[in-house]
Amino acid sequence: MSNPANIDRILSDGVAELEKADDAEKIGEVKIHYLGRKGLLSAALKGLKDLSIDERKAFGAAANNAKSELAAKIEGMLSALKPSTKADLDYTLPGQTNRLGRLHPLTRGIKEITEIFRRMGFAVATGPEIETDYYNFGALNFPEDHPARDMQDTFYLSETNGLPPGLLLRTHTSNVQIREFERRKPPLKIIAPGKVYRHEAVSSRAYCVFHQVEGFQVGENISMADMKGALVGFCHEYFSPEIELRFRPSFFPFTEPSAEVDVSCIICDGKGCSVCKYDGWLEILGCGMIDPNVMTAVGYDPEKYTGYAFGMGVERIVMLKRRITDIRLFYENDIRFTRKY
Ligand code: PHE
């Protein structure tokens, strides 16, 4: 059995069988039968040890030759079969698309708000979120014992992290008033968007972090009419020219007189609904004429200069405009929410 003639027969039988095989499965069977570990070629090679050296050489060469010939033929046949698997593809199936990212509704809201005030002549400034008591409270005329300083309302940073004492997370963007006043001289007209933090119970209307846009103008003869003009102009542009504003007397330590501004509920047109709690009005900002004590604290002459300031809640007004009913949605990063708005 162990002579080159046997090998030749194995080869020719294999080729004949392959000729009859017309699918991958049958080709696979032929491959195992001839080239497998227990296949015909391996069996034939087992007799090799009984041969003389010359015979071994001739027999080995014939076996190797048969093996590579069969393997090449099998490989060629299998790859020739491949296009037929491609033909099974359904080219009308929709392709895989990459979803495009888009701006978070708050980012977009801040951009829109900023753009409107820019057109009204306001410059844009920012300030730190980690602040000292002086910039967040002291310079803004908060008395030492004001309840806003309480740990119930304000997040204080722990000194155990190697931080200097007395740092807090700003509770409003009014710190930027002081920081800008310190580095500029009137006249100035600035808005300052940014994050603020309050230690509050989280609900559908309140969150421990939110955004404000602070605005302020200081100069000679700046009056409450200038403030009203800026705020009415903004609301007409951002919401609609039909929207109504209501200035309600209020109190802030750093403004005098102070007011809170409500807009007519855009969801029910002021008729009363669950969003405005059947009141027809929704509060969107605090404002007032800058207190002379604040002017003095930053070295401005309160006899010469007057000014106004306001601070609006960004989530509030974006919720109103886009009819979003739960503030927490902004912070949950649910892609269904961010895609929708
Ligand atoms: N800082 C105030 C608040 O957070 C809002 C405000 C800003 C009021 C500027 C008056 C002037 O409630």
Residues whose N, C-alpha, C, O or C-beta is under 5 A from the ligand:
A	BS01	LIG	T171 H172 S174 F252 T255 G286 C287 G288 A309 F310 G311
